[in-house]
Amino acid sequence: MMEWFAQQPPVLQALSGTLFTWGVTALGAAMVFFFKSIERRVLDTMLGFAAGVMIAASFWSLLAPAIDMAQENGQPGWLPAVVGFLAGGGFLWLVDRILPHLHLGLPLEEAEGIKTSWQRSILLVLAITLHNFPEGLAVGVAFGAVAAGIPSATLAGALALALGIGLQNFPEGAAVSIPLRREGFSRFKAFLYGQASGVVEPIAGVLGAAAVLLMRPLLPYALAFAAGAMIYVVVEELIPEAQQEKDTHAATFGAMLGFAVMMFLDVALG
């Protein structure tokens, strides 16, 4: 099975990897059929876990390979890492300022981005979509790096990244659909919106893999770009939302666990 997968075009590998992460998101969103509400401490742990996975993936799967690739090409290792990282964060900041969206639990008046008359449900889904785009991009760029023949990029490492993103997508799916149910959505509608938040990942994954193949010299910058975008999401959304309650230990322990799991996957499998 692994040999067959290794022989597939990188774009197809990226599509398969991100379809997996989307599928796990849907599994998490399906928890709304079994639970109507979720304890705040559990939600905070889930959000913390997702943040930990994304932080670890940003370094072990993206920034470290970007530095190694630059040095192998005779460039200063810090250059693509710093430039790409800041560009990724800046891009997400720009999209965050423009794209109309609304974070869970906030009133409609606090919607961000350009003012529109769109329904609350659409704004909620757009917020989660904005969150998931960097994850799909990271997986796609990782598979593209393998196809580009970069020594420090391995298929096992790209698969570990997809697995890690998938693991944190399960609690994320539940953390979207169950609160939507609490806001008055039907179970089916809450599930649809919860899984729909992951649809953007296959799209971003294919775009990331294709871009890397077309612009191989920019690969270290692309890896760092994906890392910067993910860290922006962690600091802008996940950590503040997970730390809203006075008891922050659950979110902190979740983040520690998520970081450890992703670090294990990348180091052991990559």
C-alpha positions, 0 to 999 in steps of 0.5 A: 500500500505504501509503495503504491501511494509513493508512486502517485503524483504529489498532487494526488498524494496531497489530495488524499492526505487532505481528504483524510483530514477533512474526513476526520473533521466530519467524524468529529462533527458527527459527535453532535448526533450523540451530544447536545452540549459540551463541558467547557473544560472539555472544549478548552482541552480540545482547543488546547490540543489543536493549538499544541499540534499546530505549534509542533507541526509548524516547527518540526514539519515546516520551519526546520525542513525550510531551514535545512533546504535553504542551507543545502542550497547555499542560502542562510537558513534563517532567511526563508524561515523568517521571510516566509513565516512573517509573510504567512502571518501577514497574509492571514492577518490581511484575509482576517481583516477582509473576509467577513466572519464571526467566531463562535459564541460572539454576537453578530455585531462583533463580526470581523472583516468587511461589513455584510448582511450575510447570515450568522451561519455563513459567517460562522463557517467562514471563520472556521474555514479561515482557520483550516486553510493553513492546515491544508496548505501545510499538508500540500506543501509537505507532499510537494517537497517530497516530490521536489526531491528535497533530501530533508523532506520524506514521505513518512514526514508528510504522512505524519503531518497529515496524521497529526492534522487529522488527529487535531481535526477530530476535536475541532469538528466537535468543537464546531458542531456541538456549540452550533447545536447549542446555538439552536441549529438542528443536529444535521445542520450543525453537522453539515456546518461542522464538516464543511469547515474542513472542505477548504483543506483539500483545496488548499492542499492541492494548491500548495502541492501544485505551487511547490512543483511549479516554483521549486526554488520557493519551497523553503519560503512556502514551508515557512509561509504555511508555518506562519499562517498556522501560528497566526491562527493559534495565537489569534484564535485558538489560545484566546478562545481556550483561555476564556475561562478562569481555569486555564489548566485544561487548555494548557495541558491539552496544548502540551499533549497536542505538542507532544503527540505531533512531535512524536509523530514527526520525529518517530515517523519522519 
